[in-house]
Amino acid sequence: MNIEYICHACMVIETEDLTIATDPWLDGAAYCGKWYLFPKPVNGETLQNANAIMISHGHEDHLHEDTLRTLPKDAKVLYPYGFFGGAKEYIESLGFSDVRECTTHKTYKISEKTSITYLLNGHDSIMVIESGGEVLVNVNDALHSSPETVIEHYLTEIRAKWRKIDYLFCGFGGASYFPNTMHLAGKDDFETSLVREQLFAHNFCRVVAGLKPKIAVPFAADFCLLDDDQRWINEARFPRRKMADYYAKHFSETGYEPRIVDMYSGDRIENGGVRKLSPYRDKMKNGELEHLIDEQYSEEIAAKRHESFIDDSKAVGLVSDLKANLEKRRTLFPAEKLDRLKFAVRLTDVRDDPFINISFSGGEPNIERGEKVSEESLLTMSMTGERLAYSIGSDWGADVVSIGYGAEIEINDKRAAEVDLESICMNLLACYPTIKDLKKTPFRTMQFLLLNPPRFTTSIRKIKKFNAESENYDRKTWLLEKPDEIRRRYNLPELEKDFLPRKD
C-alpha cells in the first residue's frame, strides 16, 4: 500500500487496485464553527481520485458534509452498520449512489484485491484494510479514550484475526471536552488537561505495544480552537513528535521496539518506508506548528473577537424550543432526581436577559429568563443561541455542546461535580436518539441483532461491564482530584519535562 496523510483523520490509501479516502474533512469548520483544521491540509485534490470512501463514525470531523459534497459521487461509500439508522440515507442525499453499511466483524471484498472490515466500539469503529498481503489498522477514535479493559478486549479481537499488522493509525488526543470545558473553583484546568492528554498518549502506546505494527502513526488530532478563552487547550496537547520517546521510556519492558512516525499533511508511506514530504516540516519552531494558527486563521480569529447579538425575538423562540425539548427529554430521568436539579444556560449572544434558569417540580420543567443566574443554580452552561438551537434541533446535534467544545460549564456547587449532574444537564439539552426511538424502527433493531455475530453481542455485554467498572469517564475524578492523584489512579508515570507541550 501507498498512504498519504492528508489531515486529521483523513488519509488516502492506494492499494493494488483501489484508492481509498478515509474520514474526509478538507475545508471549513466543524461543530458550528468551533473546530478548525490545523494545520490546513495540502494535496487535498488527491481525494478526487478516490474510488472508495471509508467513514469510521458520524461525528462531524469524520463525516463532514461540506467536504463530502466535493468528492466524486461515483465513489462507493462504506459506513458501519449500527443500531440507529439514517446515515445511509443522509449520505445518499449528498449525491452518492453506492452506499453500503457494513456489519461489524464481517470482511467485505470491495474490489478484486482489496478487503475491508469494521469493528464497532459504541459509536466509534476500527477500520481494517487488507491488500497485497499488507494490513492497515485504522483505530481512529475508537480506543485511545477507552478504559484499559476495553482496549485490551479489542486488541485481543484484532490479534486473533490479523497476526501481522503493517500499518497502525491511532488517535492520541485533542478531543476531550471534559475536563477542558468544565471549571470548578480550585481546579487547575491546564495541569489537569495535561494529564488527560497524557492518558490518551499512554493508551496510544498501549495499542501499539499490543498490536506490534511495523509502522505506527499518531493521528486524528489535527484541529485547533480559535476562541480566545479556549486557545489554551491547543497548547496542552501532547507533542506527537515526542510519542516515540515516550514509548521508549515507558513501554520498553515489552521488548518490542516499534517505528512510531509523526506524520504531517503531505507525508507519504511508500513501499514500506516513510517519505517526509510535508511542507510544514520546514515551518516548525521548536518542533511545533502552533505559531501558524494566527497566520492561517487570522480572519476567523478577528471575526470571533467581533461581538454580535441575536434579536430578542429569536431568543424568545429559542426559550420556547428549549422548554419543549425539556418536556420531551425529562422522561429519561426519575422525577425525584430532576427535582434536585437547578441549572442555568447563558446565551452569550443575547444582550438583555441572557440567562435561562431551569428547575423542575414533580419532574416538570420550570424556565425563567433573566439578567443573572439564580443563586440556587448548581452549574451554568454558556453557549451561543446558534449552538443551543443546533443541539436541541437535530439528532446528534448535541455533539456540538459536548465533544465540539460548544459550551463552557461553570460548576457553581461542588455537589454537581460529585454526582455528575453535568451529564444530566447535557442530556436535557440534547436531541440524541433514545431507546424509545429504537422501538419506532423495530425492523432495523432486529436486523442489527441478526446480522451481528454472537461474538459481537457478547462483546457489547463485556464492554458494558468494563465501562461500569471503570472510572475513565468519571467526571468527579477529573474535576475534584489533583493532577498527581489522577495519575496515580490511572497508573500513569510522572510527566517529565521533556514531554511537556510547553515552548522552549
C-alpha positions in Angstrom: 0.0 0.0 0.0 0.9 3.6 -0.5 -0.5 6.0 2.0 -0.7 9.8 2.0 -1.5 11.6 5.2 -3.9 14.5 4.4 -5.1 15.9 7.7 -6.8 15.0 11.0 -8.3 11.5 10.4 -8.1 11.8 6.6 -5.7 9.8 4.5 -5.6 8.4 1.0 -4.6 4.7 0.7 -3.6 3.4 -2.7 -3.9 -0.4 -2.8 -3.1 -2.6 -5.8 -6.4 -1.8 -7.4 -8.2 0.9 -5.4 -7.8 4.4 -4.0 -9.5 4.8 -0.6 -10.1 8.0 1.3 -10.8 7.8 5.0 -12.9 10.3 7.1 -12.6 13.2 4.7 -12.6 16.7 6.1 -10.7 19.2 3.9 -12.0 22.6 4.5 -14.3 24.7 6.7 -15.1 24.4 10.4 -16.9 21.7 12.3 -19.3 21.8 15.2 -20.8 25.2 14.5 -17.5 27.0 14.0 -15.7 25.5 16.9 -13.1 23.1 15.4 -10.8 24.2 12.6 -8.4 22.0 10.7 -4.8 22.7 11.7 -2.5 22.7 10.0 -4.5 23.2 6.9 -4.2 20.2 4.5 -2.0 20.1 1.4 -2.7 17.9 -1.6 -6.4 17.7 -0.8 -7.1 17.3 -4.5 -5.7 13.7 -4.1 -9.2 12.7 -2.8 -10.7 13.4 -6.2 -9.0 10.1 -7.3 -10.9 8.1 -4.6 -12.8 5.0 -5.8 -14.0 4.3 -2.2 -14.6 6.4 0.9 -14.5 4.8 4.3 -16.2 6.6 7.2 -15.5 5.4 10.7 -18.4 7.1 12.5 -20.8 10.0 12.4 -19.0 12.8 14.3 -18.7 15.9 12.1 -14.9 15.8 12.0 -15.2 12.4 10.3 -18.4 12.7 8.4 -18.0 16.3 7.1 -20.9 17.3 4.9 -19.2 20.2 3.0 -16.2 18.0 2.1 -18.3 15.0 1.0 -20.2 17.3 -1.3 -17.0 18.0 -3.2 -15.9 14.4 -3.7 -16.6 12.1 -6.7 -20.2 10.8 -6.5 -19.3 7.6 -8.3 -17.1 6.5 -5.3 -18.5 3.8 -3.1 -19.1 4.9 0.5 -18.7 2.5 3.3 -20.1 3.1 6.8 -20.5 0.9 9.9 -24.0 -0.6 10.5 -25.3 0.5 13.9 -28.5 0.4 15.9 -29.6 3.8 14.8 -30.3 4.4 11.1 -30.3 7.4 8.9 -26.6 7.5 7.9 -27.0 5.7 4.6 -30.0 7.9 3.6 -28.1 11.0 4.6 -25.0 10.1 2.6 -27.2 9.3 -0.4 -28.8 12.7 -0.1 -25.4 14.2 -0.8 -25.3 12.6 -4.2 -23.6 9.2 -3.6 -25.4 6.3 -5.2 -23.3 3.4 -3.9 -23.5 3.5 -0.1 -23.0 0.4 2.0 -23.5 -0.1 5.7 -21.0 -2.7 6.9 -21.7 -5.2 9.6 -19.1 -5.4 12.4 -16.5 -8.2 12.3 -17.5 -9.1 8.7 -14.9 -8.8 6.0 -16.0 -7.3 2.7 -14.2 -7.7 -0.6 -14.7 -4.2 -2.1 -12.5 -4.9 -5.2 -10.6 -7.8 -6.7 -7.6 -7.3 -4.5 -8.8 -5.2 -1.5 -10.9 -6.1 1.5 -12.1 -4.1 4.5 -13.5 -4.9 8.0 -15.2 -2.7 10.6 -15.1 -3.4 14.3 -17.6 -1.3 16.3 -17.0 0.1 19.7 -20.0 2.1 20.7 -20.5 4.9 18.2 -16.9 4.6 17.0 -15.3 1.9 14.9 -12.0 0.5 13.9 -11.4 0.1 10.2 -9.1 -2.6 8.8 -7.9 -2.6 5.1 -6.2 -5.6 3.5 -4.5 -5.7 0.2 -1.4 -7.1 -1.4 -0.5 -9.1 1.7 -0.5 -6.0 3.8 -2.8 -5.0 6.7 -3.6 -1.4 7.8 -5.5 -1.0 11.0 -7.1 2.4 11.5 -8.1 2.6 15.1 -9.1 6.2 14.8 -11.0 7.5 17.9 -12.2 4.0 18.9 -9.7 3.1 21.6 -7.4 5.8 23.0 -10.1 7.3 25.2 -11.5 3.9 26.3 -10.9 2.2 29.6 -7.9 -0.2 29.7 -10.1 -3.3 29.9 -11.9 -2.2 26.7 -8.7 -1.6 24.9 -7.3 -5.0 25.9 -10.6 -6.6 24.7 -10.3 -5.1 21.2 -6.6 -5.8 20.9 -7.3 -9.5 21.6 -10.1 -9.4 18.9 -7.7 -7.8 16.4 -4.7 -10.1 17.1 -7.0 -13.1 16.7 -7.7 -12.2 13.1 -4.7 -10.2 12.0 -1.5 -11.7 13.4 0.8 -9.4 11.3 -0.1 -5.7 11.0 1.9 -3.4 8.8 0.5 0.0 9.5 -1.4 1.3 12.5 -3.1 4.7 12.7 -4.5 5.6 16.1 -5.8 8.7 17.8 -3.8 10.2 20.6 -5.6 13.2 22.0 -7.2 16.5 21.4 -10.9 15.8 21.7 -11.6 15.9 25.5 -14.4 18.4 26.3 -14.1 17.2 29.9 -12.3 18.3 31.8 -11.3 21.1 29.4 -14.6 22.9 29.3 -15.7 22.2 32.9 -14.5 24.6 35.5 -14.6 24.4 39.3 -13.0 26.6 41.9 -9.6 25.2 42.9 -9.2 23.1 39.8 -6.1 23.8 37.7 -7.5 23.5 34.2 -4.2 23.4 32.3 -2.4 20.9 34.6 -5.5 18.6 34.6 -5.7 18.8 30.8 -2.0 17.7 30.6 -2.9 14.6 32.5 -5.9 13.9 30.2 -3.7 14.2 27.1 -1.0 12.0 28.7 -3.7 9.3 29.3 -4.6 9.4 25.6 -0.9 9.2 24.6 -0.3 6.4 27.1 -3.2 4.5 25.6 -1.8 5.1 22.1 1.4 3.4 23.2 -0.7 0.6 24.8 -2.4 -0.1 21.5 1.0 0.0 19.7 2.5 -2.5 22.2 -0.5 -4.8 21.9 -0.6 -4.9 18.1 3.1 -4.6 17.2 2.8 -3.0 13.8 5.7 -2.3 11.5 4.9 1.4 11.5 2.6 3.3 13.9 1.3 6.8 13.4 -0.4 9.0 16.0 -3.2 11.0 14.2 -6.8 12.2 14.3 -5.8 15.3 16.2 -5.2 17.9 13.5 -7.6 20.6 14.7 -7.4 23.8 16.7 -9.8 26.0 18.7 -9.8 29.8 17.9 -11.9 31.4 20.6 -9.7 33.3 23.0 -11.0 31.6 26.1 -10.2 28.2 24.6 -6.9 28.6 22.8 -5.0 27.4 25.9 -6.4 23.9 25.0 -4.3 23.9 21.8 -1.2 24.4 24.0 -2.0 21.5 26.3 -1.7 18.9 23.5 0.7 16.0 23.9 3.5 16.7 21.4 3.2 13.9 18.8 6.9 14.3 17.9 7.7 13.0 21.4 5.5 9.9 21.1 8.3 7.6 20.1 10.4 8.8 23.0 7.5 8.4 25.4 7.1 4.8 24.2 10.8 4.0 24.6 10.8 5.4 28.1 7.6 3.8 29.5 7.0 0.7 27.3 10.5 -0.6 26.7 9.8 -3.6 29.1 7.5 -5.1 26.4 10.6 -6.0 24.4 9.0 -4.6 21.2 10.6 -1.6 19.6 8.1 -0.1 17.2 8.7 2.5 14.5 6.5 5.4 15.6 6.3 8.1 13.0 4.9 11.6 13.4 3.3 12.4 10.0 2.1 15.7 8.8 0.0 16.7 5.8 1.8 15.7 2.6 3.9 12.9 4.2 3.7 9.5 2.5 4.3 5.9 3.2 5.6 4.2 0.1 6.9 0.6 -0.3 7.0 0.2 3.5 9.1 3.4 4.0 8.2 6.9 5.2 8.8 9.9 2.9 8.7 13.1 4.9 7.4 15.4 2.1 5.2 17.7 4.2 6.0 21.4 3.6 5.2 22.0 7.3 8.4 20.4 8.4 10.3 23.5 7.2 8.0 25.8 9.1 8.3 24.3 12.6 9.6 26.2 15.5 11.0 24.1 18.3 9.3 21.1 16.6 5.8 22.7 16.8 3.4 24.5 14.4 1.2 26.4 16.8 2.6 29.7 15.7 0.9 29.2 12.3 -2.6 29.3 13.8 -2.7 33.1 13.7 -1.4 33.1 10.2 -3.8 30.5 8.8 -6.9 31.8 10.6 -6.4 35.5 11.0 -9.8 36.4 9.5 -11.7 33.8 11.6 -10.0 34.9 14.8 -10.8 38.6 14.1 -14.5 37.6 13.4 -14.7 35.8 16.7 -13.5 38.8 18.5 -16.2 40.9 17.0 -19.3 40.7 19.2 -22.6 40.1 17.6 -26.0 39.6 19.1 -29.2 37.8 18.0 -32.6 39.6 18.0 -34.7 39.2 21.2 -37.4 37.6 19.1 -35.0 34.8 18.3 -34.1 34.4 21.9 -37.8 34.2 22.9 -38.3 31.5 20.3 -35.3 29.6 21.4 -36.5 29.6 25.0 -39.8 28.2 23.8 -38.0 25.5 21.8 -35.8 24.7 24.8 -38.9 24.2 27.1 -40.4 21.8 24.5 -37.2 19.8 24.4 -37.0 19.6 28.2 -40.6 18.3 28.2 -39.5 15.5 25.9 -36.2 14.7 27.5 -37.3 14.8 31.1 -38.8 11.3 30.8 -35.2 9.9 30.6 -34.7 10.6 34.3 -36.6 10.0 37.6 -38.7 12.9 38.7 -37.0 12.9 42.2 -33.6 13.3 40.6 -34.8 16.2 38.3 -36.4 18.0 41.3 -32.9 18.3 42.9 -31.6 19.8 39.7 -31.2 23.5 39.2 -29.0 24.9 36.5 -28.7 27.8 34.1 -28.0 28.4 30.4 -26.3 31.6 29.5 -26.7 32.7 25.9 -23.5 34.6 25.1 -25.0 36.3 22.0 -28.1 37.7 23.8 -27.7 41.3 25.1 -30.6 41.5 27.6 -31.7 38.8 30.0 -29.1 36.3 28.7 -29.7 33.7 31.5 -32.2 30.9 31.3 -32.7 29.4 34.8 -34.1 25.9 34.7 -35.6 23.9 37.6 -38.1 21.1 38.0 -41.1 20.4 40.1 -42.6 17.0 40.1 -40.4 16.3 37.1 -42.0 19.2 35.2 -39.6 21.9 33.8 -39.8 25.5 35.0 -38.0 28.1 33.0 -37.3 31.7 34.0 -35.3 34.1 31.8 -33.4 36.9 33.5 -30.3 39.1 33.7 -28.5 36.9 36.2 -28.1 33.3 37.2 -30.2 32.0 40.1 -28.4 31.7 43.4 -29.6 28.1 43.6 -28.1 27.1 40.3 -25.6 24.2 40.6 -23.9 25.0 37.3 -24.1 27.4 34.4 -23.6 26.3 30.7 -22.5 29.2 28.5 -23.0 28.9 24.7 -24.4 30.9 21.7 -28.0 30.7 20.7 -27.0 29.1 17.4 -25.3 26.2 19.2 -28.2 25.7 21.6 -30.6 25.6 18.7 -28.4 23.1 16.9 -28.1 20.9 20.0 -31.8 20.6 20.6 -32.9 20.7 16.9 -31.2 17.8 15.3 -30.3 14.2 16.0 -26.8 14.0 17.4 -26.7 17.8 17.4 -25.6 17.9 21.0 -22.2 16.8 19.9 -21.5 20.5 19.3 -22.0 21.1 23.0 -20.0 18.1 24.2 -17.1 17.0 22.1 -17.4 20.1 20.0 -16.4 22.3 22.9 -19.5 24.4 22.2 -20.3 25.2 25.9 -18.2 26.4 28.8 -19.5 24.9 32.0 -19.0 26.7 35.3 -19.8 24.4 38.3 -21.1 26.7 41.0 -21.7 24.0 43.6 -19.3 21.1 44.3 -22.3 18.7 44.7 -22.8 19.0 40.9 -19.3 17.5 40.3 -19.7 14.8 43.0 -22.8 13.3 41.3 -22.1 14.1 37.6 -25.1 16.5 37.3 -23.4 18.0 34.3 -24.1 14.9 32.2 -27.8 15.1 33.1 -27.9 18.7 32.1 -26.2 18.0 28.8 -28.6 15.2 28.1 -31.6 17.5 28.7 -30.1 20.0 26.2 -29.8 17.3 23.5 -31.7 15.6 20.8 -29.9 12.3 20.8 -32.0 9.2 19.8 -33.1 7.1 22.7 -34.2 3.5 23.3 -37.7 4.7 22.7 -36.6 5.7 19.2 -35.4 2.2 18.6 -38.9 0.9 19.2 -40.1 3.1 16.3 -37.8 1.1 13.9 -38.2 -2.5 15.1 -37.1 -3.9 11.8 -33.7 -2.2 11.9 -33.2 -3.2 15.5 -34.0 -6.8 14.7 -31.8 -6.7 11.6 -28.9 -5.3 13.7 -29.1 -8.1 16.2 -29.5 -10.8 13.5 -26.7 -9.5 11.3 -24.1 -9.1 14.0 -22.2 -12.3 15.0 -22.7 -13.7 18.5 -19.1 -12.7 19.4 -20.1 -9.1 18.9 -23.2 -9.2 21.1 -21.0 -10.9 23.7 -18.6 -8.0 23.2 -21.3 -5.5 23.9 -22.1 -7.1 27.3 -18.4 -7.3 28.2 -17.9 -3.6 27.3 -20.9 -2.5 29.3 -19.4 -4.4 32.3 -15.9 -2.9 31.6 -17.3 0.6 31.5 -19.4 0.1 34.6 -16.3 -1.0 36.5 -14.1 1.8 35.1 -13.7 5.4 36.2 -12.1 6.6 33.0 -15.2 8.7 32.3 -15.9 9.6 35.9 -16.2 13.4 35.9 -15.7 13.8 39.6 -12.2 12.2 39.3 -11.2 14.8 36.8 -12.9 17.7 38.5 -12.2 17.0 42.1 -8.8 15.2 42.2 -5.4 16.9 41.9 -3.4 16.1 38.8 -0.9 13.8 40.7 -3.7 11.9 42.2 -5.4 11.4 38.8 -2.1 10.0 37.5 -1.9 7.5 40.4 -5.4 6.4 39.8 -4.7 5.6 36.2 -1.2 4.3 36.8 0.4 7.0 34.7 4.0 7.9 35.2 5.1 11.4 36.2 5.2 13.5 33.0 8.8 14.5 32.6 9.8 18.0 31.4 10.8 16.6 28.0 7.2 15.6 27.3 5.5 18.8 28.4 3.9 20.7 25.4 5.4 24.0 26.5 7.5 26.2 24.3 11.2 26.3 24.9 
